[in-house]
Amino acid sequence: MQRKTNTPADLGIQNSPLPEGCPQDGVLKSTLQKDLVINGITLKLAPITDLPYQPRLKEKAKALRQAGNLPEVLFWMQVTKKRFYKIDFDRQRIIGNYIVDFYIKQLGLVIEIDGCSHDDKQDYDKLREDYLISLGLKVYRITVDDVMKNMDFVIMGLEDYIVRVYGD
């Protein structure tokens, strides 16, 4: 018996773009199936490979990467090239009608760095987060102040969150 997969429309989400999909080649499969370990704890992988994708946002995502938002660049330098426990992070990833700051495919985890641009946008942020959660994703938020003033705290907090949520 096949299990029915809920689409965004099934979840009451309007105007959702078509799924992006991921290539099912051996490289991607081996990347998603590798064990991730933090402090000796093997993580339960939760890859979500069939996410909605809005092609019209491609140039905007590219522009955001090139703009070099300082807190995002500082965080990126800590995690790029698998520096954070050999975990692969995507930067400015398009998911549906949104561009998220960082995304970890193997875990289905979105990481958002919240600064003053999020002030007075609580309703928008809630709608956005609810949408991401409806896709089966988890969302972890980091403040700009923490990134700018205490990167060690940021990295330890992310480490603790991942172990708590995805650890065996």
Secondary structure, 3 states (H helix, E strand, C coil): CCCCCCCCCCCCCCCCCCECCCCCCHHHHHHHHCCCEECCEEECCCCCCCCEECHHHHHHHHHHHHHCCHHHHHHHHHHHHHCCCCCCCEEEEEEECEEEEEEECCCCEEEEEECHHHCCCHHHHHHHHHHHHHCCCEEEEEEHHHHHHCHHHHHHHHHHHHHHHHEC
